[in-house]
Amino acid sequence: MALQILTDSEFERKFYSKIDRIETSLNDLSQKLKVEKPEEFLTRTEVSKILKITVTTLDRWTSQGQLTRYGIGKKIYYKRSEIEASLVEIHSSKSN
């Protein structure tokens, strides 16, 4: 194996090229291994317990557009991911 002498710029270019390929491979692997969990729906009672509010307050927040509800027949549900996202948003706005 012959010894190859590289200038600093050549070394840097080759180094970052390899890093980019490794990063691409890791991203591809991460996407293949990513397991999507199904959306979890919560009842009004479950959401009010999680948020530590009354069902009346939950209904008011829903009518004000702060939360989105989904229904099947007469049953009302909320997506857990949307409830959690709304909590992050409220927390972020208070810290500003």
KAURSUL-V508770 format. One record per helix or strand. SS is the DSSP state (H for helix, E for strand). FROM is the first residue (numbers start at 1). TO is the last residue. Records with the same first field share a line. If there is no record, write none. Layout:
SS = FROM-TO  FROM-TO
//
This chain:
H = 8-33  44-51  55-63  80-95
E = 41-43  70-72  75-79
//
